[in-house]
């Protein structure tokens, strides 16, 4: 862990980063997990959790921004592919909204 790194990073597991994901797990299981003190980032460093953000406007590490861009595009593709399968748990309209959200967020990380 680098104490002199001035950048704000994003967690390596982009789709599982941030308070929204922890809130989802807490509401599903009825238990809240503590935020980790140190996380692995999209660029491969281990930094304090406080030096990460899921928000594109806050992430200053270019390698992390590129990582988040790829992960959101990958997620959008997965949702799109899964929504076309017979018996998919979401409608085409629901999937289209999620795909658009993920692609918009991916653009924010490179824009």
C-alpha distances in whole Angstrom, upper triangle without the diagonal:
4,6,9,9,12,13,13,13,15,14,15,18,19,23,21,19,20,22,25,24,24,27,29,28,28,32,32,32,32,29,26,23,20,17,14,11,8,9,9,11,14,13,11,7,5,5,8,11,13,11,13,17,19,22,22,23,20,18,17,15,18,17,16,19,21,19,20,24,24,23,26,28,28,28,32,33,33,34,37,38,38,40,43,43,46,45,42,41,41,43,43,43,40,38,39,38,34,34,35,33,30,31,31,28,27,29,27,24,26,28
4,5,6,9,11,12,12,15,15,16,20,21,24,23,20,21,24,27,26,26,29,31,30,31,34,35,34,35,32,28,25,22,19,17,14,11,12,12,12,15,13,12,8,8,7,9,12,13,11,13,17,20,22,22,22,19,17,15,14,17,16,16,19,21,20,21,24,25,24,27,29,29,30,33,34,34,36,38,39,39,42,44,45,48,47,44,43,43,45,45,44,42,40,40,39,36,35,36,33,31,32,31,28,27,29,27,23,25,27
4,6,8,11,12,14,17,17,19,22,23,26,25,22,22,24,27,27,26,29,31,31,31,34,36,35,35,32,29,26,22,19,17,14,12,14,14,15,17,16,15,11,10,8,9,13,12,10,14,17,21,22,22,22,19,17,16,15,18,18,18,20,23,22,23,26,27,27,29,31,32,32,35,37,36,38,40,42,42,44,46,47,50,49,46,45,44,47,46,46,43,41,42,40,37,37,37,34,32,33,33,29,29,30,28,25,26,28
4,6,9,12,13,17,18,20,23,23,27,26,23,23,26,29,29,28,31,33,33,34,37,38,38,38,35,31,28,25,22,20,17,15,16,16,16,18,16,16,12,12,10,12,15,14,11,15,18,21,22,22,21,18,16,14,14,17,17,17,19,22,22,23,25,27,27,29,31,32,32,35,37,37,38,41,42,42,44,47,48,51,50,47,46,45,47,47,46,43,42,42,40,37,37,37,34,32,33,32,29,28,29,27,24,25,26
4,6,9,10,14,15,17,20,20,24,23,20,20,23,26,26,26,29,31,31,32,34,36,36,36,33,30,27,24,21,19,16,14,14,14,12,14,12,13,10,11,9,10,13,12,9,12,15,18,19,18,18,15,13,11,10,13,13,13,16,18,18,19,22,23,23,25,27,28,29,31,33,33,35,37,38,39,41,43,44,48,47,44,43,42,44,43,42,40,38,38,37,34,33,33,31,28,29,28,25,24,25,23,20,21,23
4,7,10,13,16,18,21,20,24,23,20,20,22,25,26,26,28,30,31,32,34,36,36,36,34,30,27,25,21,20,17,16,16,16,14,15,14,15,13,13,11,12,14,12,9,11,13,17,17,16,15,12,11,9,9,12,14,13,15,18,18,19,21,23,23,25,27,28,29,31,33,34,35,37,38,39,41,43,45,48,47,44,43,41,43,42,41,39,37,37,35,33,33,32,29,27,28,27,24,23,24,21,18,20,21
4,6,10,13,15,18,17,20,20,17,17,20,22,23,24,26,28,28,29,32,33,34,34,32,28,26,23,20,18,17,15,14,14,11,12,11,13,11,12,10,11,12,11,7,9,11,13,14,13,12,9,7,5,5,9,11,10,11,14,15,15,17,19,20,21,23,25,25,27,29,30,31,33,35,35,37,39,41,44,44,40,39,38,40,39,38,35,34,34,32,29,29,28,26,24,24,23,20,19,20,18,15,16,18
4,7,10,13,15,14,17,17,14,14,16,19,19,20,22,24,25,26,28,30,30,31,28,25,23,20,17,16,15,13,12,12,10,11,11,13,11,12,9,10,10,9,5,5,7,10,10,10,10,7,5,5,6,10,11,9,10,13,13,13,15,18,18,18,21,22,22,24,27,27,28,30,32,33,34,37,38,41,41,37,36,34,36,36,35,32,31,31,29,26,26,26,23,21,22,21,17,17,18,16,13,15,17
4,7,9,12,11,14,14,11,12,15,17,17,18,21,22,23,24,27,28,28,29,27,24,21,19,16,15,14,12,10,9,6,7,8,10,9,10,8,10,9,9,6,5,6,8,10,10,11,8,5,7,6,9,9,6,8,11,10,10,13,15,14,15,18,19,19,22,24,24,25,28,29,30,31,34,35,38,38,34,33,32,34,33,33,30,28,28,27,24,24,24,21,19,20,19,16,15,17,15,12,14,16
4,6,8,7,10,11,8,9,13,14,14,15,18,19,19,21,24,24,25,26,24,21,19,18,14,13,14,12,9,9,6,6,8,10,10,11,10,11,9,10,8,5,5,6,8,9,11,9,7,9,8,10,10,6,8,10,9,7,11,13,11,12,16,16,16,18,21,21,22,24,26,26,28,30,31,35,34,30,29,28,30,30,29,27,25,25,24,20,20,21,18,16,17,17,13,13,15,14,11,14,16
4,5,6,9,8,6,8,12,14,12,13,17,17,17,19,22,22,23,24,22,19,16,15,12,11,12,10,7,6,4,6,9,9,10,9,9,10,8,11,10,7,8,8,11,12,15,13,10,13,11,13,12,8,10,12,10,9,13,13,11,13,16,16,15,18,20,20,21,24,25,25,27,29,30,33,32,29,28,27,30,30,29,26,25,26,24,21,21,22,19,16,18,19,15,15,18,16,14,16,19
4,6,9,9,8,11,15,16,14,15,19,19,18,21,23,23,23,25,23,21,18,18,14,13,14,12,8,6,4,4,8,7,9,10,11,13,12,14,13,10,11,11,14,14,17,16,13,15,13,13,11,8,11,11,8,8,12,11,9,12,15,14,14,17,18,18,20,22,23,23,25,28,28,31,31,28,27,27,29,29,29,26,24,25,24,21,20,22,20,16,18,19,16,15,18,17,14,17,20
4,6,5,6,10,13,13,11,13,16,15,15,18,20,20,20,22,21,18,16,16,14,13,15,13,10,8,8,8,11,11,13,13,14,15,13,16,15,12,12,10,14,15,18,17,15,17,16,16,14,11,13,13,10,9,12,12,8,11,14,12,11,15,17,15,17,20,20,20,22,25,25,28,28,24,23,23,26,26,26,23,21,23,22,18,18,20,18,15,17,18,15,14,18,18,15,18,21
4,5,5,9,12,12,10,13,15,15,15,18,20,20,21,23,22,19,17,17,15,15,17,15,11,11,9,8,12,13,14,15,15,16,13,15,14,11,10,7,11,11,15,14,12,15,14,15,13,10,10,11,8,6,10,10,7,8,11,11,10,13,15,14,15,18,20,19,21,24,25,28,27,24,23,22,24,24,24,21,19,20,19,15,15,17,14,11,14,15,12,11,15,14,12,15,18
4,6,9,11,10,8,11,13,12,13,16,17,17,18,20,20,18,16,17,15,16,18,17,14,14,12,12,15,16,18,18,18,18,15,17,17,14,12,9,12,13,17,16,15,18,18,18,17,13,14,14,12,9,11,11,8,8,11,10,8,11,14,12,13,16,17,17,18,21,22,25,24,20,19,18,21,21,21,18,16,18,16,13,13,15,13,10,13,14,12,12,15,15,14,17,19
4,7,9,9,6,8,11,10,10,13,15,15,16,18,16,14,13,14,12,12,15,15,12,12,12,12,16,16,17,16,16,16,13,16,16,13,12,10,13,15,18,17,16,19,19,20,18,15,16,17,14,12,15,15,11,11,15,14,12,15,17,15,16,19,20,19,21,24,24,27,25,22,20,20,23,24,24,20,19,21,19,16,17,19,16,14,17,18,15,15,19,18,17,20,22
4,7,8,6,8,11,11,12,14,16,17,18,19,17,14,13,13,10,11,13,13,10,11,10,11,15,15,15,14,14,13,10,12,13,9,8,6,10,13,15,14,13,16,16,18,17,13,14,16,13,11,14,15,12,12,16,16,14,16,19,18,18,21,23,22,23,27,27,30,29,25,23,23,26,26,25,22,21,22,20,17,18,19,16,14,17,17,14,15,18,17,15,18,21
4,6,6,7,9,10,11,13,15,16,17,18,16,13,12,12,9,11,13,13,12,13,13,14,17,18,17,16,15,13,10,11,12,9,7,6,9,12,14,13,13,16,17,19,19,15,15,18,16,13,16,18,15,14,18,18,16,19,22,21,20,23,25,24,25,29,29,32,30,27,25,24,26,27,26,23,22,23,21,18,19,20,17,15,18,18,15,16,19,17,16,20,21
4,5,5,6,9,10,10,12,14,15,15,14,11,10,10,9,12,14,15,14,16,16,17,21,21,21,19,17,15,12,12,14,12,10,9,11,15,17,15,16,19,20,22,22,18,19,21,19,17,19,21,18,17,21,21,19,21,24,23,22,25,27,26,26,30,30,32,31,27,25,24,26,27,26,23,23,24,21,19,21,22,18,17,21,20,17,19,22,19,19,23,24
4,6,5,6,9,10,10,12,14,15,14,12,12,13,12,15,17,18,17,18,18,19,22,23,23,22,20,19,15,16,17,14,12,10,12,15,17,16,17,21,22,23,23,19,19,22,20,16,19,20,17,16,19,20,17,18,21,20,19,22,24,23,23,27,27,29,27,24,21,20,23,24,23,19,19,21,18,15,18,19,15,15,18,18,15,18,20,19,18,22,23
4,5,5,6,9,10,11,12,14,13,11,10,12,11,13,16,17,15,17,16,17,21,21,21,20,19,18,15,16,18,14,13,11,13,16,19,18,18,22,22,23,23,19,19,21,18,16,18,19,15,15,18,18,15,17,20,18,17,21,22,21,21,25,25,27,25,22,20,19,22,23,23,19,19,21,18,15,18,19,16,15,19,19,16,18,21,20,19,23,24
4,5,5,6,9,10,10,11,10,7,7,9,8,11,14,16,15,17,17,19,22,22,22,20,19,17,14,15,17,15,14,13,16,19,21,20,20,23,23,25,24,21,22,24,21,18,21,22,19,18,22,21,18,21,23,22,21,24,26,24,25,28,28,30,28,25,22,22,25,27,26,22,22,24,22,19,21,23,20,19,22,22,19,21,24,23,22,26,27
4,5,5,6,8,10,10,9,7,9,11,11,14,17,19,18,20,21,22,25,25,25,23,22,20,17,18,20,17,16,14,17,20,22,21,22,25,26,28,27,23,24,26,24,21,23,24,21,20,23,23,20,22,25,23,21,25,27,24,25,29,29,30,28,25,22,21,24,26,25,21,22,24,21,19,22,23,19,19,23,23,20,22,25,24,23,27,28
4,5,5,6,9,10,10,9,11,13,14,16,20,21,19,21,21,22,26,26,26,25,24,22,19,20,22,19,17,15,18,21,23,22,23,27,27,28,28,24,24,26,23,20,23,23,20,18,22,21,18,19,22,20,18,22,23,21,21,25,25,26,24,21,18,18,21,23,22,18,19,21,19,16,19,21,18,18,21,22,19,22,25,24,23,27,28
4,6,5,6,8,8,7,8,11,12,15,18,20,18,20,21,22,26,25,26,24,23,22,18,20,22,20,19,17,20,23,25,24,24,28,28,29,28,24,25,27,24,21,24,24,20,20,23,22,19,21,23,21,20,23,24,22,23,26,26,27,24,22,19,20,23,25,25,21,21,24,22,19,22,24,21,20,24,24,22,24,27,26,25,29,31
4,5,5,5,5,5,7,10,12,15,18,20,20,22,23,24,28,27,27,25,24,22,19,20,23,21,20,18,21,24,27,25,26,29,29,31,30,27,27,29,27,24,27,27,24,23,26,25,22,24,27,25,23,27,28,25,26,30,29,30,27,25,22,22,26,28,27,23,24,27,24,22,25,26,23,23,27,27,24,26,29,28,28,31,33
4,6,5,7,8,11,14,15,19,22,24,23,25,26,27,30,30,30,28,27,25,22,23,26,23,22,20,22,26,28,27,27,31,32,33,32,29,29,31,28,25,28,28,25,24,27,26,23,24,27,24,23,26,27,25,25,28,28,29,26,23,20,20,23,26,25,21,22,25,23,21,24,25,22,23,26,27,24,27,30,29,29,32,33
4,6,8,10,12,15,17,19,23,25,23,25,26,27,30,30,30,29,28,27,23,25,27,25,23,21,24,27,29,28,29,32,32,34,33,29,30,31,28,25,28,28,24,23,26,25,21,23,25,23,21,24,25,22,23,26,25,26,23,21,17,18,22,24,24,21,21,24,23,20,23,25,23,23,26,27,25,27,30,29,29,33,34
4,5,8,10,14,16,18,22,24,23,25,26,27,31,30,30,28,28,26,23,25,27,25,24,23,26,29,31,30,30,33,33,35,34,30,31,32,29,27,30,30,26,25,28,27,24,26,28,25,24,27,28,25,26,29,28,28,25,23,20,22,25,28,28,24,25,28,26,23,26,28,26,25,29,30,28,29,33,32,31,35,36
4,7,10,13,16,19,22,24,24,26,28,29,33,32,32,29,29,26,23,25,28,26,25,24,26,30,32,30,31,34,34,36,35,32,32,34,31,29,32,32,28,28,31,30,26,28,31,28,26,30,31,28,29,32,31,32,28,26,23,24,28,30,30,26,27,30,28,25,28,30,27,27,31,31,29,31,34,33,33,36,38
4,7,10,13,15,19,21,21,23,25,27,30,29,29,26,25,23,20,22,25,23,23,22,25,28,30,29,29,32,32,35,33,30,31,33,30,28,31,31,27,27,30,29,26,29,31,28,27,31,32,29,30,33,33,33,30,28,25,26,30,32,32,28,28,31,29,26,29,31,28,27,31,31,29,30,34,32,32,35,37
4,7,9,12,15,18,18,21,22,24,27,26,26,23,22,20,17,18,21,20,19,19,22,25,27,25,26,29,29,31,30,27,28,30,27,25,28,29,25,25,29,28,25,27,30,28,27,30,31,29,30,34,33,34,32,29,26,27,30,32,31,28,28,30,28,25,28,30,26,26,29,29,26,28,31,30,29,32,34
4,6,9,12,14,14,17,19,22,24,23,23,20,19,17,14,16,19,17,18,18,21,24,26,24,24,27,27,29,28,24,26,28,25,23,27,27,23,24,27,26,24,27,29,27,26,30,31,29,30,34,33,35,32,30,27,28,31,33,32,29,28,31,29,26,28,30,26,25,29,29,26,27,30,29,27,31,33
4,6,9,12,13,16,18,21,23,22,21,18,16,14,11,13,16,15,16,17,20,23,25,22,22,25,25,28,27,23,25,27,25,23,27,27,24,25,28,27,25,28,31,29,28,32,33,31,33,36,36,38,35,32,30,30,34,35,35,31,31,33,30,27,29,31,27,26,29,29,26,27,30,28,27,30,32
4,6,9,9,13,14,17,20,19,17,15,13,11,8,10,13,12,13,14,17,20,21,19,18,21,21,24,23,20,21,24,21,20,23,24,21,22,26,25,23,26,29,27,27,30,32,30,32,35,35,37,35,32,30,30,33,34,33,30,29,31,29,26,27,29,25,24,27,27,23,24,27,25,23,27,29
4,6,7,10,12,16,18,16,15,11,10,8,6,9,12,11,13,15,18,21,22,19,18,21,20,23,22,18,21,23,20,19,23,24,21,22,26,25,24,27,29,27,28,31,32,31,33,36,36,38,36,33,31,32,35,36,35,32,31,33,31,27,29,30,27,25,28,28,24,25,28,26,24,27,29
4,7,11,13,16,18,16,14,10,8,6,5,8,10,11,14,16,19,21,22,19,18,20,19,22,21,19,21,24,21,21,24,25,23,24,28,27,26,29,31,30,31,34,35,34,36,39,39,42,40,37,35,35,38,39,38,35,34,35,33,30,31,32,29,27,30,30,26,26,29,27,24,27,29
4,7,9,13,14,12,10,6,5,4,5,8,9,10,13,15,18,20,21,18,17,18,17,20,18,16,19,21,18,18,22,23,21,23,26,25,25,28,30,29,30,33,34,33,35,38,38,41,39,36,35,35,38,38,38,35,33,35,33,29,30,31,28,26,28,28,25,25,27,25,23,25,28
4,6,10,11,10,8,5,6,6,6,9,9,8,11,13,16,18,20,17,15,16,15,17,16,13,16,18,15,15,19,19,17,19,22,21,21,24,26,25,26,29,30,29,32,35,35,37,36,33,32,32,35,35,35,32,30,31,30,26,27,28,25,23,25,25,22,21,24,23,20,22,25
4,7,8,6,6,4,7,9,9,12,11,10,12,13,17,17,20,17,14,16,13,15,13,11,14,15,12,13,17,17,15,18,20,19,19,23,24,23,25,28,28,28,31,33,33,36,36,33,32,32,34,34,34,32,29,31,30,26,26,27,25,22,24,24,21,20,23,22,18,21,24
4,5,5,5,6,7,10,9,12,10,8,10,11,14,14,16,14,11,12,10,12,9,7,10,12,9,10,14,14,13,15,18,17,18,21,22,22,24,26,27,27,29,32,33,36,35,32,31,31,33,33,33,30,28,29,27,24,24,25,22,19,21,21,18,17,19,18,15,17,20
4,5,8,10,11,13,13,15,12,10,11,11,14,13,16,14,11,12,9,10,7,5,8,8,6,7,10,10,10,12,15,14,15,18,19,19,21,24,24,25,27,30,30,34,34,30,30,29,31,31,31,28,26,26,25,22,21,22,20,17,18,19,16,14,17,16,12,14,17
4,6,9,11,14,14,16,13,12,13,14,16,15,17,15,12,12,8,8,5,5,9,9,7,10,12,12,13,15,17,17,18,21,22,23,25,27,27,28,31,33,33,37,37,34,33,33,35,34,34,32,29,29,29,25,24,25,23,20,21,21,18,16,18,18,14,15,18
4,7,9,13,14,16,14,13,15,16,18,18,20,18,15,15,11,12,9,9,12,12,10,12,15,15,14,17,19,19,20,23,24,24,26,28,28,29,32,34,34,37,37,34,34,34,36,35,36,33,31,31,31,27,26,28,26,22,23,24,21,19,22,21,17,19,22
4,6,10,11,14,11,11,14,16,18,18,20,17,14,14,11,13,10,10,14,14,13,14,18,18,17,20,22,22,23,26,27,27,29,31,32,32,34,37,37,40,40,37,36,36,38,38,38,35,33,34,33,29,29,30,27,24,25,26,23,21,23,22,19,20,23
4,7,9,12,10,10,14,16,19,19,21,18,15,15,13,16,14,12,16,17,15,16,20,20,19,21,24,23,24,27,28,28,29,32,33,33,35,38,38,41,40,37,36,36,39,38,38,36,34,35,33,30,30,31,28,25,27,27,24,23,25,24,20,22,25
4,6,8,7,8,12,14,17,18,19,15,13,14,12,15,14,12,15,18,16,16,20,21,20,22,25,24,24,27,29,29,30,33,34,34,36,39,39,42,41,38,37,36,39,39,38,35,34,35,33,30,30,31,28,25,27,27,23,23,25,23,20,22,24
4,5,5,7,11,14,16,18,19,15,14,15,14,18,17,15,17,20,18,18,22,23,21,23,26,26,26,28,31,30,31,34,35,35,36,40,40,43,42,38,37,36,39,39,39,35,34,35,33,30,31,31,28,26,28,27,24,24,26,24,21,24,26
4,5,6,8,11,14,16,17,14,13,15,14,18,17,14,16,19,17,16,20,21,19,20,24,24,23,26,28,27,28,31,32,32,33,37,37,40,38,35,33,33,36,36,35,32,31,32,30,27,28,28,25,23,25,25,21,22,24,22,19,22,24
4,6,8,11,13,15,16,12,12,14,14,18,18,15,17,20,19,18,21,23,21,22,25,26,25,27,30,30,30,33,35,34,35,39,39,42,41,37,35,34,37,37,36,33,32,33,30,28,29,29,25,24,26,25,21,22,24,21,19,22,24
4,7,11,12,13,14,10,9,10,11,14,15,12,14,17,16,15,19,21,20,20,24,24,24,26,29,29,29,32,34,34,35,38,39,42,41,37,36,35,37,37,36,33,32,32,30,27,28,28,25,23,25,24,20,20,22,19,17,20,21
4,7,9,11,12,8,7,10,10,13,13,10,11,15,13,12,16,17,16,17,20,21,20,22,25,25,26,28,30,30,31,34,35,38,37,34,32,31,33,33,32,29,28,29,26,24,24,24,21,19,21,20,17,17,19,16,14,17,19
4,5,8,9,6,6,10,11,13,14,10,11,14,13,11,14,16,15,15,18,19,18,20,23,23,23,26,28,28,29,32,33,36,35,32,30,29,31,30,29,26,25,26,23,21,21,21,18,16,18,17,13,14,16,14,12,15,17
4,7,9,8,8,11,12,14,14,10,10,13,12,9,12,14,12,11,15,16,15,17,20,20,20,22,25,24,25,28,30,33,32,28,26,25,27,27,25,23,22,22,20,17,18,18,14,13,15,14,10,12,14,11,10,14,15
4,6,6,7,10,12,14,15,12,10,13,13,10,12,15,14,12,16,18,17,17,21,21,21,23,26,26,26,29,31,34,33,29,28,26,28,27,25,23,22,22,19,17,18,17,13,13,14,12,9,11,12,9,9,12,13
4,5,5,8,10,11,13,10,7,11,12,9,10,13,13,12,14,17,16,17,20,21,21,23,25,26,27,29,31,34,34,30,29,27,28,27,26,24,22,22,19,17,17,16,13,12,13,11,8,9,9,6,5,9,9
4,6,8,11,12,14,12,10,13,15,12,13,17,17,15,18,20,20,20,23,25,25,26,29,30,30,33,35,38,37,34,32,30,31,30,28,26,25,24,22,20,20,19,16,15,16,13,11,12,12,8,8,10,10
4,6,9,11,14,11,10,14,15,12,14,17,17,16,19,21,21,22,25,26,26,28,30,31,31,34,36,39,39,35,33,31,33,32,30,28,27,27,24,22,22,21,18,17,18,16,13,14,14,11,10,13,13
4,6,8,10,7,7,10,11,10,12,15,15,15,17,19,19,21,23,24,25,27,29,30,31,33,35,38,38,34,33,31,33,32,31,28,27,26,24,22,22,21,18,17,17,16,13,13,13,11,8,11,12
4,6,9,8,7,11,12,12,13,16,17,17,19,21,22,23,26,27,28,29,31,32,33,36,38,41,41,37,36,35,36,35,34,32,30,29,28,25,25,24,21,20,20,18,15,15,15,12,10,11,12
4,6,5,6,9,10,11,12,15,15,17,19,20,21,23,25,26,27,29,30,31,33,35,37,40,40,37,36,35,36,35,34,32,30,30,28,26,25,24,22,20,20,19,16,15,16,14,10,11,14
4,5,5,6,9,10,11,13,14,15,17,18,20,21,23,24,26,27,29,30,32,34,35,39,39,36,36,34,35,34,33,31,29,28,27,25,24,23,21,19,18,18,15,13,14,12,9,9,11
4,5,5,6,9,10,11,12,14,16,17,18,20,21,23,25,26,27,29,30,32,34,37,38,34,34,33,34,33,33,31,28,28,27,25,23,23,22,19,18,19,16,14,15,14,10,10,14
4,5,5,6,8,10,10,12,14,15,16,18,20,21,22,24,26,27,28,31,32,35,35,32,31,30,32,31,31,28,26,26,25,22,21,21,19,16,17,17,14,12,14,13,9,10,13
4,5,5,6,9,10,11,12,14,15,17,19,20,21,23,24,26,27,29,31,34,35,31,31,29,30,29,28,27,24,24,23,20,19,19,17,14,14,14,11,9,10,9,5,7,10
4,5,5,6,9,10,11,12,14,16,17,18,20,21,23,24,26,28,29,33,34,30,30,29,30,28,28,27,24,23,23,20,18,18,17,14,13,14,12,9,10,10,7,7,10
4,5,5,6,9,10,11,12,14,15,16,18,20,21,22,24,26,28,31,31,28,28,27,29,27,27,25,23,23,22,19,18,18,17,14,14,15,12,10,12,12,9,10,14
4,5,5,6,8,10,10,12,14,15,16,18,20,21,22,25,26,30,30,26,26,24,26,25,25,22,20,20,19,16,15,15,14,10,11,12,9,7,10,10,7,9,12
4,6,5,6,9,10,11,13,14,16,17,19,20,21,23,25,29,29,26,26,24,25,23,23,22,19,18,18,15,13,14,12,9,9,10,8,4,7,8,6,7,10
4,6,5,6,9,10,11,12,14,15,16,18,20,22,23,27,28,24,25,23,25,23,23,22,19,18,19,16,14,15,14,10,10,12,11,7,10,12,9,10,13
4,5,5,6,9,10,10,12,14,15,16,18,20,22,25,25,22,22,21,23,21,22,20,17,17,17,14,12,14,13,9,10,12,10,8,11,13,11,12,15
4,5,5,6,9,10,11,12,14,15,16,19,20,24,24,20,20,19,20,19,19,17,14,14,14,11,9,10,9,5,7,9,7,5,9,10,9,11,14
4,5,5,6,9,10,11,12,14,15,17,19,23,23,20,21,19,20,18,18,17,14,13,14,11,9,10,10,7,6,9,9,6,9,12,11,12,14
4,5,5,6,9,10,11,12,14,16,17,21,22,18,19,18,19,18,19,17,14,14,15,12,10,12,13,9,9,13,12,10,13,15,14,15,18
4,5,5,6,9,10,10,12,15,16,19,19,16,16,15,17,16,16,14,11,12,13,9,8,11,10,7,9,12,11,10,13,15,14,16,19
4,5,5,6,9,10,11,13,15,18,19,15,16,14,15,13,14,12,9,9,10,7,5,8,8,6,6,10,10,9,12,14,14,16,18
4,6,5,6,9,10,11,13,17,18,15,16,15,15,13,15,14,10,11,13,10,7,10,12,9,9,13,14,12,14,17,17,18,20
4,5,5,6,8,10,11,15,15,12,14,13,14,13,15,14,10,12,13,11,9,13,13,11,12,15,15,14,17,19,19,20,23
4,5,5,6,9,10,13,14,10,11,9,11,10,12,10,6,9,10,8,7,10,11,10,11,14,15,14,17,19,19,21,23
4,6,5,7,9,13,14,11,12,10,11,9,11,10,6,7,10,9,7,10,12,11,11,15,16,15,17,20,20,21,23
4,6,6,7,11,12,10,12,12,12,11,13,13,9,11,14,12,10,14,16,14,14,18,19,18,20,23,23,24,26
4,5,5,9,9,7,9,9,10,10,13,12,9,11,14,12,11,15,16,15,16,19,20,19,22,24,24,26,28
4,6,8,9,5,8,6,7,6,9,9,6,9,11,11,10,13,15,15,16,19,20,20,22,24,25,26,28
4,7,9,7,10,9,9,8,11,12,9,11,14,14,13,16,18,17,18,21,22,22,24,27,27,28,30
4,6,6,9,10,11,10,14,14,12,14,17,16,15,19,20,20,21,24,25,24,27,29,29,31,32
4,6,9,11,11,11,15,15,14,16,19,18,18,21,23,23,24,27,28,28,30,32,33,34,36
4,6,9,10,11,15,14,13,16,19,18,18,22,23,22,24,27,28,28,30,32,33,35,36
4,5,7,9,12,11,10,13,15,14,15,18,19,19,21,23,24,24,27,29,29,31,32
4,7,10,12,10,10,13,14,13,15,18,18,18,21,23,23,24,27,28,29,31,32
4,7,8,6,6,10,11,10,12,15,15,16,18,20,21,22,24,26,27,29,30
4,5,5,6,9,10,11,12,14,16,17,18,20,21,23,24,26,27,29,30
4,6,5,6,9,10,10,12,14,15,16,18,20,21,22,24,26,27,28
4,5,5,6,9,10,11,12,14,15,16,18,20,21,23,25,26,27
4,5,5,6,9,10,11,13,14,16,17,19,20,22,23,25,26
4,5,5,6,8,10,11,12,14,15,16,18,20,21,23,24
4,5,5,6,9,10,10,12,14,15,16,18,20,22,22
4,5,5,6,9,10,10,12,14,15,17,19,21,21
4,5,5,6,9,10,11,12,14,15,17,19,20
4,5,5,6,9,10,10,12,14,16,17,18
4,6,5,6,9,10,11,12,14,16,16
4,6,5,6,9,10,11,13,15,15
4,5,5,6,9,10,11,13,14
4,5,5,6,9,10,11,12
4,5,5,6,9,10,10
4,5,5,7,9,10
4,5,5,7,9
4,5,5,6
4,6,5
4,6
4
